[in-house]
Amino acid sequence: MLSIRQLASTDAGFWSQLESLLAWDAVADERVTATVRAIVQDVRGRGDAAVIEYTNRFDRTQVTGMGDLEIPAARLQQALANIRPEQRTALESAAQRLRLYAGRQKLESWSYTESDGTLLGQQVTPLERVGLYVPGGKAAYPSSVLMNAIPAKVAGVAELIMVVPTPGGELNELVLAAAAIAGVDRVFTIGGAQAVAALAYGTETIPQVDKIVGPGNIYVATAKGMVFGAVGIDMIAGPSEILVICDAQTDPDWIAMDLFSQAEHDEDAQPILVCPDGMYLQRVRESIERLLPTLERKDIIEASLTRRAALIQVRDLNEAVEVANFIAPEHLELSVAEPQALAQKIKHAGAIFMGRYTAEALGDYCAGPNHVLPTSRTARFSSPLGVYDFQKRSSLIMCSPEGASELGKTASVLARGEGLTAHACSAEYRIRKN
């Protein structure tokens, strides 16, 4: 029998136990940090030559020039033409839904004019160039290509550069096809910290980007954190999470499989079920035991369940909401009779899946909202990736003579109060003399 942690909100020390369960140290160890720092500095200093050297070393290739590491646009279109028809249909359908949703997120410029003629406003412009990191080899995720690239293109990003490692020269056709559908402009077959550094600082061949998005392993995550400031990054994500709140009326097999859907990502993923009914928790446990042996990734799922999963009994659904807001999960399923009413009480969650029929897996692929979500309780202060992450805002200020005179009086007083005489004088020059 699987050893899945079971908690009850009535237990002494429940909240401290829950906090310990959620703890996740995303900081790389000193060895990883030192390795990544050396690679980043080398690529920054030697450019293409360093990228080629690390690619040959880590991806078991024998390339001699950067021309061997760029995939031409025609090759992307070839992949799109050659994948199975049902795969192309699925990718195109998902892309269409993502574009429709992303279109509603797009920020627009605005301004207003005050009574004295002073104009104030906000000018919204897209980032010029974005880098997209995509895991390669066996860990290939065409859905991540769509989720990261499409909002960038909807925002108006002029150039989107994708990097994807190809260990042993192994190309994933679905990833290339997704890049074609999403409108990726250039693709380089590089990965790891060297790819992040190349995007962040530029090389003779790879242009410097303004922001880097996309998932990766601990070396990629460490490199993204290291180059932040030279470029923007989306986030440094931890393991995948799912929290299910259930009122004990959903088929327990459905709930078990929903928990599996995130547990199968990796051994550190965290699936949690919260329910007021202890007997129902036992039924879900039985479903887990029965269904787990049928799955291809059962060993990974079992490791996740035994390391970081929990079945939590609470007094009622209101207390379930309290638990959910404390956890601030990446994915939150509300498998209850009145999910919309319950959702209004949720303060912290990356994505909220409402109702018994809304499996989290739909959000991973094709529902429309982005699957790049805050993890490790960061939903308390951050949001899903969206079009707004590829736009920036500039304030607009244009004073009329009357406005400059009146604002100058206020600015002068405040500037002199701060001891900044030049500020005060700059404002005072524009004050009208009666």
KOLLO-120162 format. One record per residue (C-alpha): residue number from 0; x, y, z. Coordinates in Angstrom, 3 decimals. Example, Ala and Ser with C-alpha at 12.3 -4.5 7.8 and 13.67 -1.06 7.14 Angstrom:
2
 pos       xx       yy       zz
   0   12.300   -4.500    7.800
   1   13.670   -1.060    7.140
//
This chain:
434
 pos       xx       yy       zz
   0    0.000    0.000    0.000
   1    1.214    3.482   -0.893
   2    2.317    5.673    1.984
   3    0.388    8.876    1.228
   4    0.386   11.468    3.977
   5   -3.029   12.122    5.525
   6   -3.750   15.265    7.529
   7   -6.776   16.644    9.344
   8   -7.391   20.302   10.113
   9   -8.459   19.281   13.631
  10   -5.017   17.825   14.383
  11   -2.749   19.718   16.735
  12   -0.063   21.481   14.731
  13   -1.963   21.088   11.445
  14   -0.863   24.412    9.955
  15    2.800   23.866   10.759
  16    2.577   20.366    9.246
  17    1.035   21.846    6.118
  18    3.736   24.489    5.890
  19    6.420   21.793    6.153
  20    4.710   19.781    3.431
  21    4.738   22.770    1.084
  22    8.367   23.713    1.704
  23   10.405   23.606   -1.453
  24   13.979   24.781   -1.811
  25   14.362   25.867   -5.420
  26   17.878   27.197   -4.889
  27   20.559   25.313   -6.795
  28   23.411   23.822   -4.816
  29   26.860   25.400   -4.901
  30   28.143   22.950   -7.499
  31   25.356   23.783   -9.945
  32   25.716   27.517   -9.292
  33   29.472   27.425   -9.890
  34   29.061   25.405  -13.086
  35   26.399   27.715  -14.465
  36   28.343   30.857  -13.563
  37   31.402   29.576  -15.433
  38   29.331   28.732  -18.526
  39   27.531   32.067  -18.530
  40   30.772   34.022  -18.220
  41   32.432   31.936  -20.926
  42   29.595   32.416  -23.409
  43   29.511   36.125  -22.617
  44   33.224   36.343  -23.322
  45   33.704   33.950  -26.260
  46   30.295   33.974  -27.915
  47   29.696   31.467  -30.693
  48   32.848   29.480  -29.980
  49   31.752   28.771  -26.408
  50   28.212   27.873  -27.515
  51   29.566   25.363  -30.026
  52   31.949   23.861  -27.483
  53   29.287   23.349  -24.793
  54   26.741   22.034  -27.282
  55   29.176   19.401  -28.531
  56   30.099   18.459  -24.962
  57   26.643   18.268  -23.380
  58   24.450   17.289  -26.348
  59   26.851   14.772  -27.885
  60   27.075   16.565  -31.234
  61   29.983   17.318  -33.576
  62   29.071   20.659  -35.102
  63   31.797   22.957  -36.389
  64   29.884   26.191  -36.979
  65   26.792   28.071  -35.868
  66   25.221   27.398  -39.249
  67   24.843   23.783  -38.135
  68   22.858   24.914  -35.083
  69   20.127   26.960  -36.773
  70   17.037   25.278  -38.170
  71   15.758   27.020  -41.316
  72   12.137   28.118  -41.532
  73   11.534   25.623  -44.320
  74   12.416   22.787  -41.937
  75    9.715   23.958  -39.512
  76    7.150   23.964  -42.310
  77    8.309   20.507  -43.360
  78    7.664   19.197  -39.847
  79    4.202   20.758  -39.885
  80    3.422   19.100  -43.228
  81    4.680   15.683  -42.142
  82    3.132   15.164  -38.703
  83   -0.018   13.076  -38.490
  84   -3.207   14.922  -39.522
  85   -4.781   14.513  -36.081
  86   -1.682   15.983  -34.462
  87   -1.747   19.004  -36.764
  88   -5.439   19.509  -36.118
  89   -4.901   19.363  -32.360
  90   -2.014   21.842  -32.462
  91   -3.910   24.257  -34.696
  92   -7.077   24.006  -32.596
  93   -5.132   24.674  -29.391
  94   -3.309   27.593  -31.032
  95   -6.565   29.142  -32.188
  96   -8.055   28.982  -28.695
  97   -4.878   30.455  -27.177
  98   -4.936   33.363  -29.644
  99   -8.581   34.143  -28.912
 100   -7.960   34.198  -25.172
 101   -4.706   36.142  -25.491
 102   -6.393   38.739  -27.668
 103   -8.575   39.750  -24.738
 104   -5.503   40.365  -22.572
 105   -3.824   42.877  -24.837
 106   -3.260   46.241  -23.180
 107   -3.892   49.403  -25.189
 108   -2.448   52.896  -24.870
 109   -4.592   55.588  -23.279
 110   -4.442   59.266  -22.365
 111   -6.588   62.100  -21.056
 112   -6.337   65.885  -21.127
 113   -6.891   67.972  -18.019
 114   -8.839   71.229  -17.998
 115   -5.679   73.339  -18.335
 116   -4.537   71.380  -21.395
 117   -2.034   69.053  -19.681
 118   -1.986   65.577  -21.255
 119   -1.325   62.488  -19.143
 120   -1.446   58.878  -20.218
 121    0.225   55.564  -20.865
 122    1.848   54.295  -24.049
 123    1.922   50.511  -24.445
 124    4.556   48.957  -26.696
 125    5.618   45.339  -27.273
 126    9.031   43.956  -26.446
 127   11.205   43.926  -29.559
 128   12.870   40.525  -29.225
 129   12.101   37.559  -26.949
 130   13.921   34.290  -26.370
 131   11.934   31.097  -25.820
 132   13.603   28.147  -24.104
 133   12.051   24.758  -24.937
 134   13.210   21.459  -23.371
 135   14.448   19.011  -25.998
 136   15.161   15.355  -26.563
 137   12.722   12.985  -24.899
 138   11.333   15.763  -22.677
 139    9.665   17.588  -25.559
 140    6.655   19.826  -24.994
 141    5.004   21.315  -28.092
 142    2.291   22.705  -25.814
 143    4.919   24.875  -24.101
 144    5.942   26.279  -27.480
 145    2.365   27.402  -28.100
 146    1.825   28.717  -24.575
 147    4.961   30.866  -24.606
 148    5.103   31.949  -28.247
 149    1.492   32.830  -29.002
 150    1.036   35.509  -26.280
 151    4.317   37.072  -27.430
 152    3.111   37.267  -31.003
 153   -0.311   38.593  -29.987
 154    1.499   41.296  -28.014
 155    3.341   42.297  -31.190
 156    6.846   40.999  -30.433
 157    8.777   41.519  -33.669
 158   11.255   38.662  -33.320
 159   10.867   35.452  -31.350
 160   13.968   33.264  -31.080
 161   13.550   29.703  -29.876
 162   16.325   27.543  -28.456
 163   15.838   23.808  -28.072
 164   18.529   21.251  -27.247
 165   18.773   18.190  -29.488
 166   20.799   15.571  -27.577
 167   22.434   13.232  -30.049
 168   20.909   15.250  -32.858
 169   17.390   14.148  -31.923
 170   14.788   16.579  -33.278
 171   11.185   16.471  -32.118
 172    8.847   16.983  -35.059
 173    5.912   18.130  -32.918
 174    8.020   20.863  -31.326
 175    9.136   22.091  -34.747
 176    5.568   21.987  -36.054
 177    4.341   23.946  -33.030
 178    7.022   26.561  -33.708
 179    5.750   26.913  -37.268
 180    2.144   27.327  -36.112
 181    3.068   29.822  -33.382
 182    5.100   32.030  -35.730
 183    8.548   31.538  -34.184
 184   11.074   33.499  -36.267
 185   14.373   31.677  -35.646
 186   15.267   28.343  -34.014
 187   18.654   27.274  -32.680
 188   19.403   23.731  -31.514
 189   21.159   24.680  -28.302
 190   20.150   24.257  -24.681
 191   21.266   24.467  -21.080
 192   22.931   27.422  -19.399
 193   24.840   28.180  -22.610
 194   21.590   28.853  -24.477
 195   20.318   31.162  -21.743
 196   23.598   33.075  -21.740
 197   23.595   33.379  -25.534
 198   20.095   34.845  -25.487
 199   20.858   37.157  -22.580
 200   24.105   38.664  -23.897
 201   24.068   37.841  -27.586
 202   26.809   36.210  -29.673
 203   28.101   36.826  -33.172
 204   25.164   34.791  -34.494
 205   22.451   34.860  -31.830
 206   21.039   38.337  -31.174
 207   20.505   39.578  -27.630
 208   16.877   39.382  -26.496
 209   14.908   41.562  -24.115
 210   13.272   38.721  -22.176
 211   13.662   34.956  -21.784
 212   10.666   32.709  -21.163
 213   10.094   28.973  -21.024
 214   10.755   25.998  -18.734
 215   13.997   24.139  -18.146
 216   15.998   22.021  -15.726
 217   17.908   23.260  -12.676
 218   20.812   24.496  -14.842
 219   18.451   26.502  -17.031
 220   16.564   27.896  -14.034
 221   19.818   28.868  -12.323
 222   21.073   30.568  -15.472
 223   17.820   32.507  -15.858
 224   18.152   33.789  -12.316
 225   21.799   34.706  -12.985
 226   21.122   36.774  -16.127
 227   18.053   38.540  -14.743
 228   18.701   42.250  -14.930
 229   20.542   42.008  -18.230
 230   17.253   40.656  -19.565
 231   13.817   40.019  -18.134
 232   12.629   36.508  -17.310
 233    9.159   35.044  -16.898
 234    9.682   33.204  -13.598
 235   11.778   30.517  -11.940
 236    9.248   27.745  -11.568
 237    9.300   24.924   -9.058
 238    7.715   21.468   -9.432
 239    4.172   21.171  -10.746
 240    1.297   21.320   -8.231
 241   -2.388   20.464   -8.129
 242   -4.824   21.064   -5.295
 243   -8.287   19.528   -5.604
 244  -11.150   20.624   -3.370
 245  -13.946   18.069   -3.570
 246  -17.320   17.831   -1.842
 247  -17.236   13.999   -1.996
 248  -19.717   13.830   -4.874
 249  -17.278   13.364   -7.771
 250  -16.307    9.899   -9.027
 251  -13.189    9.071   -6.959
 252  -11.510    7.594  -10.037
 253  -11.714   11.027  -11.692
 254  -10.064   12.689   -8.722
 255   -7.344   10.044   -8.493
 256   -6.479   10.533  -12.157
 257   -6.478   14.328  -11.752
 258   -3.917   13.936   -8.976
 259   -1.885   11.598  -11.196
 260   -1.945   14.137  -14.038
 261    0.450   16.410  -12.175
 262    2.286   13.730  -10.213
 263    3.507   12.204  -13.485
 264    5.516   15.335  -14.332
 265    8.295   14.473  -11.902
 266    9.046   12.949   -8.525
 267    8.875   16.335   -6.780
 268    5.449   17.308   -8.102
 269    2.829   17.926   -5.418
 270   -0.754   16.574   -5.658
 271   -3.099   17.423   -2.748
 272   -6.764   16.577   -2.161
 273   -8.886   18.477    0.357
 274  -12.325   17.187    1.376
 275  -14.627   17.368    4.427
 276  -15.517   13.662    4.135
 277  -12.990   11.206    5.585
 278  -14.718    8.204    3.998
 279  -14.411    9.811    0.572
 280  -10.688   10.345    1.089
 281  -10.423    6.617    1.708
 282  -12.326    5.901   -1.524
 283   -9.894    8.079   -3.465
 284   -6.984    6.279   -1.813
 285   -8.479    2.977   -3.022
 286   -8.831    4.386   -6.551
 287   -5.198    5.468   -6.447
 288   -4.073    1.966   -5.473
 289   -6.147    0.369   -8.221
 290   -5.393    2.779  -11.078
 291   -1.710    3.489  -10.501
 292   -0.404    0.154  -11.885
 293   -2.131    0.879  -15.222
 294   -0.059    3.990  -15.982
 295    3.182    4.210  -17.957
 296    4.791    6.670  -15.553
 297    3.688    4.837  -12.419
 298    7.143    4.924  -10.811
 299    7.353    8.715  -11.086
 300    3.777    9.083   -9.833
 301    4.413    6.809   -6.876
 302    7.488    8.796   -5.894
 303    5.519   12.044   -6.055
 304    2.650   10.610   -4.012
 305    4.892    9.266   -1.274
 306    7.186   12.313   -1.084
 307    4.921   15.340   -1.365
 308    1.258   14.370   -1.702
 309   -1.426   14.698    0.969
 310   -5.060   13.827    1.589
 311   -6.463   16.513    3.890
 312   -9.727   16.316    5.804
 313  -11.276   19.660    6.736
 314  -14.390   20.641    8.676
 315  -16.243   22.097    5.681
 316  -15.737   23.777    2.320
 317  -15.113   27.153    3.940
 318  -12.142   25.682    5.737
 319  -11.086   24.039    2.463
 320  -10.912   27.548    0.970
 321   -8.780   28.675    3.904
 322   -6.374   25.811    3.218
 323   -6.322   26.606   -0.506
 324   -5.525   30.260    0.090
 325   -2.667   29.254    2.383
 326   -1.254   26.844   -0.214
 327   -1.712   29.298   -3.142
 328   -1.514   26.409   -5.629
 329   -0.408   26.469   -9.232
 330   -3.541   24.527  -10.287
 331   -6.739   24.501   -8.235
 332   -9.672   22.237   -9.093
 333  -13.014   23.040   -7.469
 334  -14.833   19.738   -7.905
 335  -17.965   20.843   -6.082
 336  -21.657   21.511   -6.716
 337  -21.339   25.334   -6.871
 338  -17.797   26.015   -8.090
 339  -18.311   29.622   -9.214
 340  -19.525   30.677   -5.796
 341  -16.567   28.938   -4.164
 342  -14.140   30.499   -6.657
 343  -15.106   33.971   -5.467
 344  -13.558   33.129   -2.098
 345  -10.230   32.099   -3.604
 346   -7.544   34.750   -3.194
 347   -4.445   32.915   -4.378
 348   -4.196   30.426   -7.264
 349   -2.467   30.270  -10.613
 350   -5.454   28.797  -12.448
 351   -8.876   27.783  -11.117
 352  -10.686   24.872  -12.758
 353  -14.374   25.002  -11.859
 354  -16.735   22.039  -11.754
 355  -16.512   18.272  -11.886
 356  -15.998   18.153  -15.655
 357  -13.100   20.597  -15.845
 358   -9.954   18.506  -15.696
 359   -6.731   20.434  -15.134
 360   -5.250   18.626  -18.142
 361   -7.497   20.674  -20.449
 362   -5.756   23.806  -19.219
 363   -2.372   22.270  -19.948
 364   -3.169   21.928  -23.627
 365   -6.105   23.669  -25.174
 366   -8.645   25.427  -22.938
 367   -7.259   28.861  -23.790
 368   -5.635   30.343  -20.654
 369   -1.876   29.941  -20.340
 370   -0.369   26.919  -18.613
 371    2.728   28.847  -17.487
 372    1.704   29.461  -13.879
 373    3.224   30.539  -10.559
 374    4.369   27.669   -8.313
 375    5.720   27.257   -4.784
 376    3.157   29.636   -3.236
 377    4.181   32.496   -5.524
 378    0.552   32.816   -6.673
 379    0.263   35.042   -3.590
 380    1.957   37.779   -5.593
 381    2.279   36.712   -9.227
 382    0.086   35.694  -12.147
 383   -0.034   33.381  -15.172
 384    2.067   34.224  -18.213
 385    0.105   36.394  -20.611
 386    0.230   39.001  -23.344
 387    0.960   41.654  -20.711
 388    4.306   39.948  -19.982
 389    5.412   40.872  -23.510
 390    4.256   44.477  -23.343
 391    5.744   47.408  -21.492
 392    4.236   50.710  -20.449
 393    5.651   54.217  -20.761
 394    4.079   57.140  -18.929
 395    3.008   60.105  -21.080
 396    3.236   63.659  -19.707
 397    2.795   66.842  -21.765
 398    2.235   70.070  -19.841
 399    0.476   73.100  -21.170
 400    1.996   76.458  -20.120
 401   -0.712   76.764  -17.455
 402   -0.175   73.230  -16.231
 403    3.604   73.642  -16.068
 404    3.147   76.771  -13.974
 405    0.801   75.192  -11.445
 406    2.634   71.866  -11.221
 407    5.915   73.748  -10.939
 408    4.775   75.411   -7.722
 409    4.037   72.055   -6.117
 410    7.229   70.454   -7.426
 411    9.317   73.383   -6.192
 412    8.087   73.053   -2.628
 413    8.652   69.293   -2.542
 414   12.064   69.467   -4.241
 415   13.375   72.138   -1.861
 416   12.054   70.060    1.029
 417   14.254   67.224   -0.220
 418   17.246   69.514   -0.692
 419   17.285   69.040   -4.487
 420   17.798   72.623   -5.644
 421   18.286   71.869   -9.346
 422   14.970   70.024   -9.402
 423   13.294   73.040   -7.843
 424   14.890   75.532  -10.214
 425   14.021   73.398  -13.271
 426   10.367   73.525  -12.238
 427   10.461   77.194  -11.192
 428   11.778   78.383  -14.593
 429    8.411   77.428  -16.029
 430    6.265   79.156  -13.403
 431    4.492   82.122  -14.909
 432    5.427   85.502  -13.463
 433    2.456   87.746  -12.819
//
